[in-house]
Amino acid sequence: MADIAMVFHWPPAAMDDMSVSDLMEWREEARKRYNPENNT
């Protein structure tokens, strides 16, 4: 959740109601945005 909050500037409370699969998808999007040269 910290990765998502840092990259997208979301407060932790914004993710409280997300499912684990949603969090996993957003975490992957955060990873891609934070490190775009490793988008494999």
C-alpha distance matrix in Angstrom:
0.0 3.8 5.4 5.2 6.2 8.6 10.1 10.6 11.1 9.6 9.6 7.2 10.2 10.2 7.6 9.7 12.2 10.5 11.8 10.3 12.3 11.0 7.3 9.1 11.2 8.9 7.3 11.0 12.0 9.9 11.6 14.8 14.8 14.0 16.6 19.1 21.9 20.2 19.7 21.3
3.8 0.0 3.8 5.4 5.0 6.0 8.5 10.0 9.8 9.3 9.3 7.8 11.5 11.8 10.3 12.4 15.3 14.0 15.5 14.1 15.8 14.4 10.7 12.1 13.8 11.1 9.0 12.4 13.0 10.0 11.3 14.7 14.1 12.6 15.3 18.2 20.9 19.6 19.7 21.7
5.4 3.8 0.0 3.8 5.5 5.3 6.2 8.4 9.6 10.0 11.3 10.5 14.0 13.3 11.7 14.5 16.8 14.7 16.0 14.3 15.1 13.6 10.2 10.7 11.8 9.1 6.5 9.3 9.8 6.5 7.6 11.0 10.5 9.0 11.7 14.4 17.2 15.9 16.0 18.1
5.2 5.4 3.8 0.0 3.8 5.5 5.4 5.8 7.6 7.2 9.2 8.8 11.8 10.3 8.9 12.3 14.1 12.0 13.8 12.9 13.5 11.2 8.2 9.6 10.0 6.6 5.6 8.8 8.3 5.6 8.4 11.0 10.1 9.9 13.0 15.0 18.2 17.2 16.4 18.7
6.2 5.0 5.5 3.8 0.0 3.8 5.7 5.5 5.0 4.6 6.0 6.5 9.7 8.9 8.7 11.7 14.3 13.1 15.6 15.2 16.3 13.8 10.9 13.0 13.5 9.9 9.3 12.5 11.7 8.8 11.6 14.1 12.5 11.8 15.3 17.4 20.7 20.1 19.6 22.1
8.6 6.0 5.3 5.5 3.8 0.0 3.8 5.8 5.3 7.2 8.8 9.8 13.2 12.5 12.5 15.5 18.0 16.7 18.9 18.0 18.9 16.6 13.6 14.9 15.3 11.8 10.5 13.0 12.1 8.5 10.6 13.0 11.0 9.4 13.0 15.4 18.5 18.3 18.4 21.3
10.1 8.5 6.2 5.4 5.7 3.8 0.0 3.8 5.7 8.0 10.9 12.1 15.1 13.5 13.3 16.8 18.7 16.8 18.9 18.1 18.2 15.7 13.3 14.1 13.6 10.1 9.3 11.0 9.2 5.8 8.3 9.9 7.4 6.7 10.5 12.3 15.7 15.8 15.5 18.5
10.6 10.0 8.4 5.8 5.5 5.8 3.8 0.0 3.8 5.5 9.1 10.9 13.2 10.9 11.4 15.1 16.6 14.9 17.5 17.5 17.5 14.4 12.6 14.2 13.2 9.4 10.0 12.0 9.6 7.2 10.7 11.8 9.2 9.8 13.5 14.5 18.2 18.4 17.4 20.3
11.1 9.8 9.6 7.6 5.0 5.3 5.7 3.8 0.0 3.8 6.6 9.4 11.6 10.1 11.5 14.7 16.8 16.0 19.0 19.2 19.8 16.8 14.6 16.7 16.3 12.5 12.8 15.3 13.2 10.6 13.7 15.2 12.5 12.3 16.1 17.6 21.2 21.4 20.8 23.8
9.6 9.3 10.0 7.2 4.6 7.2 8.0 5.5 3.8 0.0 3.8 6.4 8.1 6.3 8.0 11.1 13.2 12.7 15.9 16.6 17.6 14.4 12.4 15.2 15.0 11.3 12.2 15.2 13.5 11.4 14.8 16.6 14.4 14.6 18.3 19.8 23.4 23.2 22.2 24.8
9.6 9.3 11.3 9.2 6.0 8.8 10.9 9.1 6.6 3.8 0.0 3.8 5.4 5.5 7.6 9.6 12.4 12.9 16.1 16.9 18.6 15.8 13.6 16.7 17.2 13.8 14.2 17.6 16.6 14.3 17.4 19.6 17.7 17.4 21.1 23.0 26.4 26.0 25.2 27.7
7.2 7.8 10.5 8.8 6.5 9.8 12.1 10.9 9.4 6.4 3.8 0.0 3.8 5.3 5.6 6.8 10.2 10.7 13.6 14.1 16.4 14.0 11.5 14.6 15.9 13.0 13.0 16.7 16.5 14.4 17.1 19.8 18.6 18.1 21.5 23.6 26.9 25.9 25.2 27.2
10.2 11.5 14.0 11.8 9.7 13.2 15.1 13.2 11.6 8.1 5.4 3.8 0.0 3.8 5.3 5.1 8.2 9.9 13.2 14.6 17.0 14.5 12.7 16.3 17.4 14.7 15.5 19.1 18.7 17.1 20.1 22.5 21.3 21.3 24.7 26.5 29.9 28.9 27.9 29.8
10.2 11.8 13.3 10.3 8.9 12.5 13.5 10.9 10.1 6.3 5.5 5.3 3.8 0.0 3.8 5.8 7.4 8.3 11.9 13.7 15.3 12.2 11.0 14.7 14.9 12.1 13.7 17.0 16.1 14.9 18.3 20.2 18.9 19.5 22.9 24.3 27.8 27.0 25.5 27.6
7.6 10.3 11.7 8.9 8.7 12.5 13.3 11.4 11.5 8.0 7.6 5.6 5.3 3.8 0.0 3.8 5.6 5.3 8.6 10.0 11.8 9.2 7.6 11.4 12.2 9.9 11.2 14.6 14.4 13.5 16.5 18.7 18.1 18.7 21.7 23.2 26.5 25.2 23.8 25.4
9.7 12.4 14.5 12.3 11.7 15.5 16.8 15.1 14.7 11.1 9.6 6.8 5.1 5.8 3.8 0.0 3.8 5.7 8.5 10.2 12.9 11.0 9.7 13.4 14.8 13.1 14.1 17.6 17.8 17.0 19.7 22.1 21.8 22.1 25.1 26.7 30.0 28.4 27.0 28.4
12.2 15.3 16.8 14.1 14.3 18.0 18.7 16.6 16.8 13.2 12.4 10.2 8.2 7.4 5.6 3.8 0.0 3.8 6.6 9.5 11.6 9.7 9.8 13.4 14.3 13.3 15.0 18.0 18.1 18.1 20.9 22.9 22.7 23.7 26.5 27.7 30.9 29.3 27.5 28.6
10.5 14.0 14.7 12.0 13.1 16.7 16.8 14.9 16.0 12.7 12.9 10.7 9.9 8.3 5.3 5.7 3.8 0.0 3.8 6.5 8.1 5.9 6.3 9.8 10.5 9.9 11.8 14.5 14.8 15.2 17.8 19.7 19.9 21.0 23.5 24.6 27.7 26.0 24.0 25.0
11.8 15.5 16.0 13.8 15.6 18.9 18.9 17.5 19.0 15.9 16.1 13.6 13.2 11.9 8.6 8.5 6.6 3.8 0.0 3.8 5.4 5.1 6.3 8.6 10.0 10.7 12.1 14.3 15.5 16.3 18.3 20.1 21.0 22.2 24.2 25.2 28.1 25.9 23.8 24.2
10.3 14.1 14.3 12.9 15.2 18.0 18.1 17.5 19.2 16.6 16.9 14.1 14.6 13.7 10.0 10.2 9.5 6.5 3.8 0.0 3.8 5.4 5.0 6.1 8.7 9.9 10.3 12.4 14.3 15.0 16.3 18.5 19.9 20.6 22.2 23.5 26.1 23.6 21.8 22.0
12.3 15.8 15.1 13.5 16.3 18.9 18.2 17.5 19.8 17.6 18.6 16.4 17.0 15.3 11.8 12.9 11.6 8.1 5.4 3.8 0.0 3.8 5.4 5.0 6.3 8.7 9.7 10.7 12.6 14.2 15.3 16.8 18.6 19.9 21.2 21.9 24.4 21.8 19.6 19.5
11.0 14.4 13.6 11.2 13.8 16.6 15.7 14.4 16.8 14.4 15.8 14.0 14.5 12.2 9.2 11.0 9.7 5.9 5.1 5.4 3.8 0.0 3.8 5.4 5.1 6.2 8.4 9.9 10.7 12.2 14.2 15.5 16.6 18.2 20.0 20.6 23.5 21.4 19.1 19.6
7.3 10.7 10.2 8.2 10.9 13.6 13.3 12.6 14.6 12.4 13.6 11.5 12.7 11.0 7.6 9.7 9.8 6.3 6.3 5.0 5.4 3.8 0.0 3.8 5.4 5.1 5.9 8.6 9.8 10.2 12.1 14.2 15.1 16.0 18.0 19.2 22.1 20.0 18.3 19.1
9.1 12.1 10.7 9.6 13.0 14.9 14.1 14.2 16.7 15.2 16.7 14.6 16.3 14.7 11.4 13.4 13.4 9.8 8.6 6.1 5.0 5.4 3.8 0.0 3.8 5.5 5.0 6.3 8.8 9.8 10.5 12.5 14.3 15.2 16.4 17.5 20.0 17.5 15.7 16.0
11.2 13.8 11.8 10.0 13.5 15.3 13.6 13.2 16.3 15.0 17.2 15.9 17.4 14.9 12.2 14.8 14.3 10.5 10.0 8.7 6.3 5.1 5.4 3.8 0.0 3.8 5.4 5.2 6.4 8.7 9.9 10.8 12.5 14.3 15.5 15.9 18.6 16.4 14.0 14.5
8.9 11.1 9.1 6.6 9.9 11.8 10.1 9.4 12.5 11.3 13.8 13.0 14.7 12.1 9.9 13.1 13.3 9.9 10.7 9.9 8.7 6.2 5.1 5.5 3.8 0.0 3.8 5.3 5.0 6.1 8.6 9.8 10.4 12.1 14.1 14.8 17.9 16.3 14.3 15.7
7.3 9.0 6.5 5.6 9.3 10.5 9.3 10.0 12.8 12.2 14.2 13.0 15.5 13.7 11.2 14.1 15.0 11.8 12.1 10.3 9.7 8.4 5.9 5.0 5.4 3.8 0.0 3.8 5.4 5.0 6.2 8.7 9.8 10.4 12.1 13.6 16.4 14.4 13.1 14.5
11.0 12.4 9.3 8.8 12.5 13.0 11.0 12.0 15.3 15.2 17.6 16.7 19.1 17.0 14.6 17.6 18.0 14.5 14.3 12.4 10.7 9.9 8.6 6.3 5.2 5.3 3.8 0.0 3.8 5.3 5.0 6.3 8.7 9.8 10.5 11.3 13.8 11.6 9.7 10.9
12.0 13.0 9.8 8.3 11.7 12.1 9.2 9.6 13.2 13.5 16.6 16.5 18.7 16.1 14.4 17.8 18.1 14.8 15.5 14.3 12.6 10.7 9.8 8.8 6.4 5.0 5.4 3.8 0.0 3.8 5.4 5.1 6.2 8.6 10.0 10.0 13.2 11.9 9.7 11.8
9.9 10.0 6.5 5.6 8.8 8.5 5.8 7.2 10.6 11.4 14.3 14.4 17.1 14.9 13.5 17.0 18.1 15.2 16.3 15.0 14.2 12.2 10.2 9.8 8.7 6.1 5.0 5.3 3.8 0.0 3.8 5.4 5.1 6.0 8.4 9.7 13.0 12.1 10.9 13.5
11.6 11.3 7.6 8.4 11.6 10.6 8.3 10.7 13.7 14.8 17.4 17.1 20.1 18.3 16.5 19.7 20.9 17.8 18.3 16.3 15.3 14.2 12.1 10.5 9.9 8.6 6.2 5.0 5.4 3.8 0.0 3.8 5.5 5.2 6.0 7.8 10.5 8.9 8.4 10.8
14.8 14.7 11.0 11.0 14.1 13.0 9.9 11.8 15.2 16.6 19.6 19.8 22.5 20.2 18.7 22.1 22.9 19.7 20.1 18.5 16.8 15.5 14.2 12.5 10.8 9.8 8.7 6.3 5.1 5.4 3.8 0.0 3.8 5.6 5.3 5.1 8.1 7.2 5.6 8.7
14.8 14.1 10.5 10.1 12.5 11.0 7.4 9.2 12.5 14.4 17.7 18.6 21.3 18.9 18.1 21.8 22.7 19.9 21.0 19.9 18.6 16.6 15.1 14.3 12.5 10.4 9.8 8.7 6.2 5.1 5.5 3.8 0.0 3.8 5.6 5.5 9.2 9.7 8.7 12.2
14.0 12.6 9.0 9.9 11.8 9.4 6.7 9.8 12.3 14.6 17.4 18.1 21.3 19.5 18.7 22.1 23.7 21.0 22.2 20.6 19.9 18.2 16.0 15.2 14.3 12.1 10.4 9.8 8.6 6.0 5.2 5.6 3.8 0.0 3.8 6.1 9.1 9.5 9.9 13.3
16.6 15.3 11.7 13.0 15.3 13.0 10.5 13.5 16.1 18.3 21.1 21.5 24.7 22.9 21.7 25.1 26.5 23.5 24.2 22.2 21.2 20.0 18.0 16.4 15.5 14.1 12.1 10.5 10.0 8.4 6.0 5.3 5.6 3.8 0.0 3.8 5.7 5.9 7.4 10.6
19.1 18.2 14.4 15.0 17.4 15.4 12.3 14.5 17.6 19.8 23.0 23.6 26.5 24.3 23.2 26.7 27.7 24.6 25.2 23.5 21.9 20.6 19.2 17.5 15.9 14.8 13.6 11.3 10.0 9.7 7.8 5.1 5.5 6.1 3.8 0.0 3.8 5.4 5.5 9.2
21.9 20.9 17.2 18.2 20.7 18.5 15.7 18.2 21.2 23.4 26.4 26.9 29.9 27.8 26.5 30.0 30.9 27.7 28.1 26.1 24.4 23.5 22.1 20.0 18.6 17.9 16.4 13.8 13.2 13.0 10.5 8.1 9.2 9.1 5.7 3.8 0.0 3.8 5.7 8.6
20.2 19.6 15.9 17.2 20.1 18.3 15.8 18.4 21.4 23.2 26.0 25.9 28.9 27.0 25.2 28.4 29.3 26.0 25.9 23.6 21.8 21.4 20.0 17.5 16.4 16.3 14.4 11.6 11.9 12.1 8.9 7.2 9.7 9.5 5.9 5.4 3.8 0.0 3.8 5.8
19.7 19.7 16.0 16.4 19.6 18.4 15.5 17.4 20.8 22.2 25.2 25.2 27.9 25.5 23.8 27.0 27.5 24.0 23.8 21.8 19.6 19.1 18.3 15.7 14.0 14.3 13.1 9.7 9.7 10.9 8.4 5.6 8.7 9.9 7.4 5.5 5.7 3.8 0.0 3.8
21.3 21.7 18.1 18.7 22.1 21.3 18.5 20.3 23.8 24.8 27.7 27.2 29.8 27.6 25.4 28.4 28.6 25.0 24.2 22.0 19.5 19.6 19.1 16.0 14.5 15.7 14.5 10.9 11.8 13.5 10.8 8.7 12.2 13.3 10.6 9.2 8.6 5.8 3.8 0.0
